Amino acid sequence: MLADRRQSVAAENAYPADLAPEWRQALSAPFVLHPVYGTRCSTVVLLAADGAVHMIERRFDAAGACSGESKFVLEASAWP
C-alpha cells in the first residue's frame, strides 16, 4: 500500500487552486515520485501477538529505487 505510485485525477480537487497541475498530479499518489520532492522512506511498525515490536524502514532515492532497508525487533521482555 505504501509503494502505490498510481496517481489519481479525482484527488486533484483536494489541493489549492494555485498549486501547479504537475504538483497536484505528483502528490495524488501514496508514494510520491518526483526528483525534487517525494517519498524517501516508508516505515511500518508491527506489534506481534507475543508482544514483540517489529519496525521495518525502506529508503528510496530520488528516482524511487530502493536504496536500503533496516529492520529492528524489540522483544516483549525488553520493554515494560
GROMACS elastic network, one bead per residue, 0.5 to 0.9 nm:
[ bonds ]
;  ai    aj funct       b0    kb
    1     4     6  0.54306   500
    1    30     6  0.77095   500
    1    31     6  0.86994   500
    2     5     6  0.85105   500
    2    30     6  0.61330   500
    2    31     6  0.61139   500
    2    42     6  0.67970   500
    2    43     6  0.87910   500
    3    30     6  0.70611   500
    3    31     6  0.53862   500
    3    32     6  0.89832   500
    3    42     6  0.82381   500
    4     7     6  0.86108   500
    4    29     6  0.67021   500
    4    30     6  0.56727   500
    4    31     6  0.54701   500
    4    32     6  0.87189   500
    5    28     6  0.88936   500
    5    29     6  0.53467   500
    5    30     6  0.63334   500
    5    31     6  0.50085   500
    5    32     6  0.67004   500
    5    33     6  0.71974   500
    6    28     6  0.80333   500
    6    29     6  0.54277   500
    6    30     6  0.77088   500
    6    31     6  0.80316   500
    7    11     6  0.84747   500
    7    25     6  0.61994   500
    7    26     6  0.67288   500
    7    27     6  0.77493   500
    7    28     6  0.52283   500
    7    30     6  0.81238   500
    7    31     6  0.89886   500
    7    32     6  0.87503   500
    8    11     6  0.54967   500
    8    12     6  0.72720   500
    8    25     6  0.69312   500
    8    26     6  0.89144   500
    8    27     6  0.89610   500
    8    28     6  0.54401   500
    8    29     6  0.65091   500
    9    12     6  0.55945   500
    9    13     6  0.84740   500
    9    24     6  0.87211   500
    9    25     6  0.68944   500
    9    28     6  0.75839   500
   10    13     6  0.67459   500
   10    14     6  0.84295   500
   10    28     6  0.86141   500
   11    14     6  0.54826   500
   11    15     6  0.77590   500
   11    24     6  0.80415   500
   11    25     6  0.81541   500
   11    27     6  0.89113   500
   11    28     6  0.58742   500
   11    29     6  0.89133   500
   12    15     6  0.59394   500
   12    16     6  0.88025   500
   12    21     6  0.81406   500
   12    24     6  0.56112   500
   12    25     6  0.66622   500
   12    27     6  0.87564   500
   12    28     6  0.69362   500
   13    16     6  0.76485   500
   13    17     6  0.79819   500
   13    24     6  0.85716   500
   14    24     6  0.85477   500
   14    28     6  0.88607   500
   15    18     6  0.84144   500
   15    19     6  0.68668   500
   15    24     6  0.65243   500
   16    19     6  0.55509   500
   16    24     6  0.86564   500
   17    20     6  0.79230   500
   17    21     6  0.89284   500
   18    21     6  0.87899   500
   19    22     6  0.83267   500
   19    23     6  0.65737   500
   19    24     6  0.65241   500
   20    23     6  0.53731   500
   20    24     6  0.63571   500
   20    25     6  0.87999   500
   21    25     6  0.61409   500
   21    26     6  0.85262   500
   22    25     6  0.53776   500
   22    26     6  0.61967   500
   22    27     6  0.86684   500
   23    27     6  0.59227   500
   23    28     6  0.84468   500
   23    34     6  0.89151   500
   24    27     6  0.53818   500
   24    28     6  0.62697   500
   25    28     6  0.53252   500
   25    29     6  0.77078   500
   26    29     6  0.64928   500
   26    31     6  0.89880   500
   26    32     6  0.60154   500
   26    33     6  0.66155   500
   26    34     6  0.68477   500
   26    38     6  0.84418   500
   27    30     6  0.76588   500
   27    31     6  0.82737   500
   27    32     6  0.57623   500
   27    33     6  0.82539   500
   27    34     6  0.89069   500
   27    38     6  0.81304   500
   28    31     6  0.86216   500
   28    32     6  0.75782   500
   29    32     6  0.56441   500
   29    33     6  0.82167   500
   30    39     6  0.85603   500
   31    38     6  0.74348   500
   31    39     6  0.57272   500
   31    42     6  0.88822   500
   31    64     6  0.87761   500
   32    37     6  0.77211   500
   32    39     6  0.50787   500
   32    40     6  0.87050   500
   32    64     6  0.85861   500
   33    36     6  0.89020   500
   33    37     6  0.76006   500
   33    38     6  0.52275   500
   33    39     6  0.64724   500
   33    62     6  0.74562   500
   33    63     6  0.70528   500
   33    64     6  0.61509   500
   34    37     6  0.54613   500
   34    38     6  0.52623   500
   34    39     6  0.81797   500
   34    62     6  0.67417   500
   34    63     6  0.72809   500
   34    64     6  0.81527   500
   35    38     6  0.70762   500
   35    61     6  0.87256   500
   35    63     6  0.63416   500
   35    64     6  0.86265   500
   36    62     6  0.72743   500
   37    40     6  0.85989   500
   37    62     6  0.79475   500
   38    62     6  0.73442   500
   38    64     6  0.85064   500
   39    42     6  0.75074   500
   39    59     6  0.86193   500
   39    60     6  0.71414   500
   39    61     6  0.85528   500
   39    62     6  0.81866   500
   39    64     6  0.76409   500
   40    58     6  0.83108   500
   40    59     6  0.56482   500
   40    61     6  0.62894   500
   40    62     6  0.72756   500
   40    64     6  0.77104   500
   41    57     6  0.67157   500
   41    58     6  0.53747   500
   41    60     6  0.57626   500
   41    61     6  0.88011   500
   41    66     6  0.89019   500
   42    56     6  0.82286   500
   42    57     6  0.55725   500
   42    58     6  0.53390   500
   42    59     6  0.66923   500
   42    60     6  0.84548   500
   43    55     6  0.70746   500
   43    56     6  0.57156   500
   43    58     6  0.65638   500
   43    59     6  0.88628   500
   44    54     6  0.80437   500
   44    55     6  0.56918   500
   44    56     6  0.53442   500
   44    57     6  0.64430   500
   45    53     6  0.69865   500
   45    54     6  0.56882   500
   45    56     6  0.66284   500
   45    57     6  0.87451   500
   46    52     6  0.82694   500
   46    53     6  0.57012   500
   46    54     6  0.50567   500
   46    55     6  0.63919   500
   46    56     6  0.86053   500
   47    50     6  0.81694   500
   47    51     6  0.61573   500
   47    52     6  0.59082   500
   47    54     6  0.64153   500
   47    55     6  0.89538   500
   48    51     6  0.52738   500
   48    52     6  0.52541   500
   48    53     6  0.62282   500
   48    54     6  0.74405   500
   49    52     6  0.73907   500
   50    75     6  0.85200   500
   50    76     6  0.68826   500
   51    74     6  0.88884   500
   51    75     6  0.70553   500
   51    77     6  0.82678   500
   52    73     6  0.68534   500
   52    74     6  0.56067   500
   52    77     6  0.80332   500
   52    78     6  0.86911   500
   53    72     6  0.81654   500
   53    73     6  0.56746   500
   53    74     6  0.50575   500
   53    75     6  0.64656   500
   53    76     6  0.72394   500
   54    71     6  0.73519   500
   54    72     6  0.58359   500
   54    74     6  0.64990   500
   54    75     6  0.85227   500
   55    70     6  0.80559   500
   55    71     6  0.57185   500
   55    72     6  0.51635   500
   55    73     6  0.64101   500
   55    74     6  0.84980   500
   56    69     6  0.72113   500
   56    70     6  0.57676   500
   56    72     6  0.65311   500
   56    73     6  0.88451   500
   57    68     6  0.83802   500
   57    69     6  0.55987   500
   57    70     6  0.52831   500
   57    71     6  0.65506   500
   57    72     6  0.88637   500
   58    66     6  0.68395   500
   58    67     6  0.76120   500
   58    68     6  0.58622   500
   58    70     6  0.66025   500
   58    71     6  0.89105   500
   59    64     6  0.89969   500
   59    65     6  0.83983   500
   59    66     6  0.57870   500
   59    67     6  0.54255   500
   59    68     6  0.51880   500
   59    69     6  0.61021   500
   59    70     6  0.85511   500
   60    63     6  0.76824   500
   60    64     6  0.53804   500
   60    65     6  0.53332   500
   60    67     6  0.50451   500
   60    68     6  0.71542   500
   61    64     6  0.53167   500
   61    65     6  0.55919   500
   61    66     6  0.65989   500
   61    67     6  0.60608   500
   62    65     6  0.75419   500
   63    66     6  0.89983   500
   64    67     6  0.86960   500
   66    69     6  0.78593   500
   74    77     6  0.82854   500
   74    78     6  0.64862   500
   74    79     6  0.77601   500
   75    78     6  0.54183   500
   75    79     6  0.74439   500
   76    79     6  0.58857   500
   76    80     6  0.78061   500
   77    80     6  0.73066   500
